[in-house]
Amino acid sequence: MAELQGDYFPLWNLGYRCNPFRALTREEWYDVARLPEPLLEILHQLPPLTQILGHKGSGKTSTLIAIERQLSSH
């Protein structure tokens, strides 16, 4: 990959390894999804049926992925 750094990845030295505007893989999304502290505090007290609402792009899927990560780690 080192031979490609200058030609194809001009921002390699800044840490970019791909197009920064591409979609995250499921594994990457799982690693970066975070929950706000108030939600972390009540996570284990959520009722059996919980609805996540919000506008397009507001973080609904990221919230669900972060909840899944939290619950699977306990």
C-alpha positions as CSV (number, residue, x, y, z in Angstrom):
1,M,0.0,0.0,0.0
2,A,2.9,2.3,0.6
3,E,3.6,2.6,-3.1
4,L,0.0,4.0,-3.6
5,Q,0.2,6.6,-0.9
6,G,1.3,9.6,-3.1
7,D,-0.7,8.8,-6.3
8,Y,-4.0,7.5,-4.9
9,F,-4.1,8.7,-1.3
10,P,-2.6,12.2,-1.2
11,L,-3.9,12.7,2.4
12,W,-2.4,9.4,3.7
13,N,-0.2,11.3,6.1
14,L,-3.4,12.8,7.7
15,G,-4.8,9.3,8.4
16,Y,-7.2,8.9,5.5
17,R,-7.2,5.4,4.1
18,C,-10.3,5.7,1.9
19,N,-12.8,8.2,0.7
20,P,-13.9,10.0,3.9
21,F,-17.5,10.4,2.5
22,R,-18.1,6.7,1.9
23,A,-20.7,4.8,4.0
24,L,-19.4,3.0,7.1
25,T,-19.3,-0.7,7.2
26,R,-21.5,-2.4,9.8
27,E,-18.4,-3.1,12.0
28,E,-17.1,0.5,11.7
29,W,-20.6,1.9,12.6
30,Y,-20.7,-0.5,15.6
31,D,-17.4,0.9,16.8
32,V,-18.2,4.6,16.5
33,A,-21.8,4.8,17.5
34,R,-22.2,6.5,20.9
35,L,-25.0,7.1,23.3
36,P,-25.7,10.3,25.2
37,E,-25.0,10.0,28.9
38,P,-28.7,10.4,29.9
39,L,-29.7,7.5,27.7
40,L,-26.8,5.4,29.1
41,E,-28.2,6.0,32.6
42,I,-31.7,4.7,31.8
43,L,-30.7,2.1,29.2
44,H,-31.4,-0.9,31.5
45,Q,-34.7,0.6,32.7
46,L,-36.2,1.0,29.2
47,P,-39.6,-0.5,28.9
48,P,-40.0,-3.6,26.7
49,L,-41.2,-1.5,23.8
50,T,-39.3,1.6,23.0
51,Q,-39.7,3.9,20.0
52,I,-36.9,5.9,18.6
53,L,-38.1,9.0,16.6
54,G,-36.3,11.7,14.7
55,H,-35.9,13.4,11.4
56,K,-33.8,11.9,8.6
57,G,-30.2,12.0,9.5
58,S,-30.7,12.7,13.2
59,G,-29.0,9.5,14.4
60,K,-31.8,6.9,14.9
61,T,-29.9,4.0,13.4
62,S,-26.7,5.0,15.2
63,T,-28.6,5.1,18.5
64,L,-30.0,1.6,17.9
65,I,-26.6,0.3,17.0
66,A,-25.1,1.8,20.1
67,I,-27.9,0.3,22.2
68,E,-27.3,-3.1,20.7
69,R,-23.6,-2.8,21.5
70,Q,-24.3,-1.8,25.1
71,L,-26.8,-4.6,25.7
72,S,-24.7,-7.2,24.1
73,S,-21.7,-6.3,26.3
74,H,-23.7,-6.8,29.5
